[in-house]
Amino acid sequence: MARIKRGVHGLKHRRKVMKLAKGFRAARRRNYRVANEALLKSLAYAFRDRRVRKRDFRSLWISRINAAARREGLSYSVFMHGLKKSGVSLNRKALADLAVTDQKAFDVLLNLAREAAGK
C-alpha cells in the first residue's frame, strides 16, 4: 500500500484554527492546542448565545410594553389580551418600539385593548 503524507492538510487545518483564534489572549492565541480548545468553546458559546439573545430581547420588549401599559393603568397581560381580542396582530418588538418612540400611537392601541378587555 502506498504511503500517505498528510502534512499539508494538517498545516492547513492548524493555520485555519490559528487564524480564527487571532483576537484571543496569551497562549490561547499562540499555542495551537490551547487555541483549538478555546476556539471550540467560543464557537459553542456563539451558537448557544445566538438563541439566548432572542430570549433576552423578548424579555426586554415585554418589560418596555409592561412599563408603558402600567403608566396608563393597564397590566401587560390585560393589554395583550385586549389587543388579541380586538384583532390587532402587532408583534412585541413593534409594540415596544411604539411604546418608546410614539406615545400617541401606543395610546390608541391602549384604548383599543381597554375596550376589548372591558376595563
N, C-alpha and C positions, 0 to 999 in steps of 0.2 A: 504494500500500500504506500502511496506517495506521502511524503511528509508535508504537513500543513503548517505554514508560518503565518501567524495572525498578529504580528506586531503592529502592523499598520492600523488594523481595526481597533486594537486596544488603545493605541495612542490617540486615535480619533475620538474614542469614547471619553478618555480622560481629559482631552482638550475641551470637549463639549461640557463636561462637568465643571471644569475649572473656569470656563467662560461664564457659566451660569452662577458660579459662586463668587463672582467678581466683587460685589459690594460687601461681602462678609468681612468680619474682623479676625485678626490674628491667624491661628492655624487653620481656621475654617476657610480662609482664602488661599493659603499657601500649600497645605498638606492635603494630598488627594483623598486619603482615607477619611479624614475628618471632614473635608469639604463635601464628600459624597454623602456622608451621614447627615450633615447639616442640610444639604440640598434636598434629600429625601424627606426630612422633617418639614422643611419650609414648603415644599410642594404639597404635602399632606395638609398643612395648615391653610395654605391658599385655597385648596379645594374645599375644605370644611368651611372656611370663613366666607366664601362666596355665598353660601347658604345662610350663614349667621347674619351677614349684612342685611339680607332681605328681611329677616326676623326683626332686627334692630330698627330698620326704617319703618316697618309696620307698627311697631310699638310707639315710635316717635310720632307717627301720624295720628294714632289713636289718642295719645296724650294731648296733642295740639287741638284735635277736634273736641275732646272732652273739656278742655280748659275754655275753649270758645263757647261751647254749648252751656256750660255751667255758669258762665258770666251772664247769660241770658235766662238762667233759672231752669235749665233742662239738662238732665243727665245724658251721658253718651249713649247708653242703651236705649233710652226712650227716644232720643234723637234719631238713631239709626233705624229703630223700629218704625218710627213715623215716616222716615224717608222711604223705607221699603214699602209701607202701606200706600203711600201717595204715588208710587211708581217712579221715583227718582232713582236712576241707576248710575250714580257717580261713585267712583272708587275712593278709597280712603286717602290716597295721595292727592287727588284733585280737591277733595273736601278740606284737607289740611292746608293746602295752598290757598284756597279761598278764605279759610279762617284767618290766615296770617296776612294776606295781601288785600283782599277785597271784602271788607266787613259788610257792605250793603248787600252783595250777592249772598253772603252767608246768612244774613238776617232773613232774606227771602226764603231760603231753604229751611231756616229755623221755624218760620211761621207755617210753612207747608207741613213740616214734621209735627208741629204742635197741633195743628188742625186734624191731621190724620190720626194722631195718637189720642186726641180728645183731652188735651191738658190745657 
